[in-house]
């Protein structure tokens, strides 16, 4: 039932990277759950004590490696791996960037325009909503 492509993808799957990705996902969820500890101190929720924020900071520091893990996984998966012969194929950097820059630049430009028009303090949407610019 499986095609040759699916079979070859299964043969070349790097399971250790899947485990690292799973650990990074769990750490990322934990990272976001420590935000209320620090927000309570910042926004004065009435429950922030020194001990409360200290343990929130310790917990947050222990789970911060999630971000570098995702960056390293991205780099590891973008590069070509050694094949059966043991040598990595050469990478044509011009083709590499020609393929990836539009995939990153276009969403960046679109989001920047939406942010500038609607979400930036002092933009049209802010003025229509009656909010004042804080800057």
Secondary structure, DSSP 8 states (H G I E B T S, - for coil): ---HHHHHHHHH--HHHHHHHHHHHHHHHHHHHTHHHHHHHHHT-S---HHHHHHHHHHHHHHTHHHHHHHHHHHHHHS----TTS------HHHHHHHHHHHHHHHHHHHHHHIIIIISTTSHHHHHTT-----
